Amino acid sequence: MHGATMREYVSAKILYDELEKVDFIEYGNIDLPWKHYVTECEKSRSLNPEYNISPFDGEVWQPGAKKMFSIVDTWKEWGYTEHNTRIWKTTNQKPKINFDWEKDISKYLPFSDCIVTPTMQEPGHTLPWHQDNFVLLKEKYPSGNILRFLIFMEDSSTGHALQIKDTWKTSWRAGDVIVWYPNAGHLSINIGNKNKWTCNVTGVLK
């Protein structure tokens, strides 16, 4: 029997107000067969290696990629390259790779519309300091309250970490959900010895 233990959602305004005051919120845990999901994702990764690319790859990603990651010029100044910033995501090429179980995840989050995006970072790769800008969703919902929840698909492992604003996150359980204010600076690193699987769920709040 699966389920979730989550914070009570009241409204977009209340959640935004809470998020403005902190670096991030630990929103709860979704109890689902994450090991099975990761196994399916790993199989898909093996079959679709072209989805493992870097923001430096620009328009290979999708038409809005340069707008979404205009910060790559700054990353280059910091010493990052396409060789140490790769991530495998189901939206990194067209068509998006879909899994039947994505709906089982999204139903626990307070969205009227959303996209579920399993994401993998190999050892030795970093998604450097940046802010999310949700370009495509903002074009679709110009007046919508857009937010991203991050779900950890596996228990934390050595060398896996996130930093949101001033706070590091290095420990979690599979199914743990965190969320931060939309313009909060953050980064993601894997300096461990195994792939790091997370799942972004981005959408318009009810």
C-alpha positions in Angstrom: 0.0 0.0 0.0 1.5 3.3 -1.1 0.7 6.9 0.0 2.3 10.1 1.1 2.8 12.2 4.2 2.8 15.8 3.1 2.4 19.3 4.4 -1.1 20.7 4.1 -1.5 22.8 1.1 -3.8 25.9 1.6 -3.0 28.3 -1.3 -0.3 29.4 -3.6 0.1 32.7 -1.8 0.6 31.1 1.6 3.1 28.6 0.2 5.0 31.4 -1.6 5.0 33.5 1.6 6.5 30.6 3.6 9.1 29.9 1.0 10.3 33.5 0.9 11.3 33.2 4.6 13.5 30.1 4.4 16.1 28.5 2.1 13.8 25.5 1.4 10.9 23.5 2.9 11.0 19.8 3.5 7.5 19.2 2.1 7.0 15.5 3.0 7.6 12.0 1.6 5.8 10.1 -1.1 5.9 6.3 -0.6 6.1 4.7 -4.0 8.2 1.8 -5.5 11.1 4.1 -6.2 13.6 1.2 -6.8 11.4 0.0 -9.6 11.2 3.5 -11.0 15.0 4.0 -10.9 15.4 0.6 -12.6 13.1 1.7 -15.4 14.9 5.0 -15.7 18.3 3.4 -15.9 17.0 1.2 -18.7 15.7 4.2 -20.6 19.0 6.0 -20.0 20.9 3.1 -21.6 18.5 3.1 -24.6 18.5 7.0 -25.0 22.1 8.2 -24.3 21.5 11.3 -26.5 19.3 12.7 -23.6 22.5 13.0 -21.4 23.7 16.5 -22.4 24.9 19.7 -20.9 23.3 23.2 -20.9 26.4 24.2 -22.9 25.0 22.1 -25.8 22.6 25.0 -26.4 20.0 24.5 -29.1 20.5 20.8 -29.2 18.4 20.7 -26.1 15.3 22.6 -27.3 14.5 26.0 -28.9 14.4 27.8 -25.6 17.6 26.3 -24.2 19.8 29.4 -24.5 17.1 31.6 -22.9 16.7 29.1 -20.1 20.5 28.8 -19.5 21.8 32.2 -20.5 24.0 31.8 -17.4 26.3 29.3 -19.2 28.6 32.2 -20.3 29.1 32.9 -16.6 29.7 29.2 -15.9 32.4 29.2 -18.6 34.1 32.0 -16.8 34.0 30.0 -13.6 35.7 27.0 -15.3 32.8 24.8 -16.2 32.4 23.1 -19.5 30.1 20.7 -21.4 32.3 17.9 -20.1 31.5 18.4 -16.4 27.9 19.7 -16.4 26.0 16.9 -18.1 22.6 15.7 -16.9 20.2 13.0 -18.3 16.6 14.2 -18.3 13.5 13.0 -20.0 13.0 16.4 -21.5 16.5 16.9 -22.8 15.4 16.0 -26.3 12.1 15.7 -28.2 10.0 13.7 -27.8 9.9 13.7 -24.0 10.3 10.3 -22.5 7.3 9.4 -20.5 6.7 6.7 -17.8 3.2 5.4 -16.8 4.0 6.0 -13.1 4.5 9.7 -13.5 0.8 10.3 -12.8 1.2 8.4 -9.5 3.8 11.0 -8.4 2.0 14.1 -9.6 -1.3 13.3 -7.9 0.3 14.0 -4.5 1.4 17.6 -5.4 -0.9 20.7 -5.5 -0.8 21.3 -9.2 -3.6 21.9 -11.7 -1.1 21.1 -14.5 2.5 19.8 -14.3 5.3 18.0 -15.9 7.2 15.1 -14.2 10.9 14.9 -15.2 13.2 12.2 -13.9 16.8 13.4 -13.9 20.1 11.7 -13.5 23.5 13.2 -12.7 26.6 11.0 -13.2 29.6 11.1 -10.8 31.9 14.1 -11.6 29.1 16.4 -12.8 27.7 19.6 -11.5 24.8 21.8 -12.3 26.4 25.1 -11.2 24.8 27.9 -9.3 21.7 29.2 -11.1 18.0 30.2 -10.7 15.1 28.4 -12.4 13.2 30.6 -14.8 10.5 28.2 -16.1 10.6 29.8 -19.6 8.3 27.3 -21.3 5.7 27.1 -18.6 5.6 30.9 -18.2 4.9 31.1 -21.9 2.0 28.7 -21.5 0.7 30.1 -18.3 1.8 33.8 -18.2 -0.3 34.5 -15.0 0.1 31.1 -13.3 1.8 30.5 -10.0 4.6 28.2 -11.1 6.7 26.1 -8.7 9.0 23.2 -8.8 9.1 20.3 -6.3 12.2 18.1 -6.2 11.8 14.4 -5.2 14.7 12.2 -4.3 14.3 8.9 -6.1 16.9 7.0 -3.9 18.3 7.3 -0.4 21.2 9.8 -0.2 24.7 8.5 -1.1 28.2 9.7 -0.5 29.1 12.7 -2.6 25.5 13.6 -3.5 24.4 17.1 -2.5 22.4 20.2 -3.2 22.8 23.7 -2.0 19.8 26.0 -1.9 20.7 29.6 -1.0 22.9 29.2 2.1 21.9 25.7 3.1 23.4 22.4 2.0 21.2 19.3 1.7 23.2 16.0 1.9 20.8 13.5 3.6 17.5 12.2 2.4 15.3 9.1 1.9 13.8 7.9 -1.3 10.5 9.8 -1.8 11.5 12.8 0.2 10.1 16.1 -1.3 11.7 19.5 -1.0 10.7 22.9 -2.5 12.2 26.3 -2.6 11.2 29.8 -3.7 11.2 30.0 -7.5 14.1 32.5 -7.8 16.3 31.0 -5.1 19.8 30.3 -6.3 20.8 26.7 -6.0 23.2 24.0 -7.3 23.4 20.2 -7.6 26.5 18.1 -7.5 27.6 14.5 -7.7 31.1 13.9 -6.5 30.3 10.4 -5.4 30.6 7.0 -7.0 27.1 6.2 -8.3 24.4 8.0 -10.3 22.2 10.5 -8.5 18.5 10.2 -9.4 16.0 12.9 -8.6 12.7 13.9 -10.1 11.6 17.5 -10.8 7.8 18.1 -10.8 7.1 21.6 -12.2 3.7 23.1 -12.7 1.0 25.6 -12.0 -0.3 25.6 -8.4 -4.0 25.2 -7.8 
